[in-house]
Amino acid sequence: MHISTLFIWFILYSILGWIYETVYCSIKELKWDNRGMLTGPYCPIYGVGAVLDVLLCGRLPNAWYVFFACMLGSAVLEYITSYATERMFHAVWWDYSRLPFNLHGRICLFCSLGFGFAGWIVLYGLHPYMSRLTAPLSTNFQELLSLLFMAVFAADCTLTADSLARINVKLEATMRAIDSQISEKYDAFIENARHNISEGFDTIKGKISFEEFKEHRTIEEVKKTLLTMNRPQTRALRSLAAFRHVSYSEIGSRMKHALSFGKKDHLQKTESRFPHEAQTSRKEEVCHEAQPSRKEEVCHETQTSRKEEVCHETNLTGTKRNKK
């Protein structure tokens, strides 16, 4: 069997896998969900699994052997792929942690059973038609077609790998910016409040927690980072399930969540999550405006009291003179 034929099968099965995942997840989420880590319409893990199914399981004696071989083989392939992508990009594209009988969230029993059944369908249902599709093609044409597919696929892999590497750099820089600013910003905020609020400072300070201020700074940095991302980077960020075992895992999840709403809509929604900070700022403004008025009132009261004292002393003096 020629290598170009295997590569064409790999691409075609990858496209079928992308169609299956996209349709299934779009129906499940009730919105369009473009699956796969690459930009193009293909999921390579399905292509690899299908080609290995054809090469290794075609000579097995019966369908039950095929089923169990595909079930175990898919589990090994999923685990290795998940582990490798996590090591390279600190991210995973699927997570079975919430499903029962899972192993590190990379594989689970029910999905492996499903892939075992899918391997049976590929070998006995789809591949006969796939063979008939490529059989009439000449060797030269298959080589030319496989080279074209390979060039597009390699360019897509390179672009995606570069985008993922840049995303990790941006997330790490965002995390450093938050850590470096949070302490001084919070101290400056409290000091500013101390100067502007003459009464009730201890009460207001108790309401302004460190976690609230950190949350606010995190959202601000997420906004800035999202605005610097290009289309391939946002596509790559949308495609992954989560970041793992890195300090910026939460930041990455927030950015992915923000992209699902759209940048402008999410930024408006996140600002509404901190009404307390807005109220606190308003309190500062009111207190700041109220201080001059309070001073005027005190001065007015002082002058009035002074006048009354002077008048009282004058009356006493006049009364004494009259008695004399």
Steps between C-alpha positions, in 0.01 A plus 500: 500500500644835394581764763318769300180296516529470878551873534193575288300263721641676805380840375158373396437323830623808686240707314227247584608511865481880498149486349386250764642698795382837372145382435479312830641784713301768317177313570605439860591867562214636284747721313772467239808329643794472261686201638862400462824665602594592143358778282393268218195272509672188629577320826827308453439258786204352311711461187778326691255270677317406180818422304637290787164323517522410131864390518495306827145368537423397144635147551336430835271195497166660595322822595542449876878496466475818294279662762730427794814583301354838398380568854844440652683664210287816519562525875877478448489750213285747696716482809827546309360788295360677805825457691715619208293813430494586868877470524555712188230766540388467867147444368255219431226478237272264690443433867308200633550591866127530560418163347519177703780248450745756360878495523649845571223650288676378184297186433183345637326166468186620321691693233734208442199273451360749253826513306511121495161500332615781267801291396265218408292743288811637326641158412180334382286797401704797377830364379364292211363823352823685580701235313269526200544880504881488479542182294432660157759774563839448338812480715635828363174682572488356852855616564418849371182514707673373813778760458239774473321373810832470681600858419170641626502277807862587588433873462193468723695309765778760494257792530309333783818410691625858467164639615493269804857591593416871478185448706705342777744792490215752515330320788823479696564872443144578608546302819827681576334837439220416742744381768725804464219755507263356753695593814590859414164570340312376803716698742457814288126444489474468878725802555290708262186392683663594832559856384161550338271342759486684830244281673418131494835399349532179699152389393567562131843342515344182635269483202780543244658157512829405342331231293259751345783730404702211355196390299464849358867517399478152344208604281684813390809301398287239321341781298838634393634158405191405298527818297857409398410153367465437127250268333714179503573550868135550593408197289760288681383628838138417422586148389670378818318374807726635775854582608659266751774510760601862434456811713287669234244220463223719645596795278483277193158372600375855546622601155339197341175581682521862383540392137181296520306822567691725261744760621273805528204323653715323756687813598173677567370205701814467709492867597155447652645234732653769725217733608657521846815660358289750308309582817825540691635738238177695520533515877848641461373766262209590727726515806752707309227740389345501843821600680502865379128531577563357844779748555272786399234378740751475783630846427148638484408332827821626660434856387139483619607367840766769526249770420258367760777497761600855415139617516450323831813661647389840372157462662658402830729800489204736429302353785786558745534861393132562549516361853790729583 
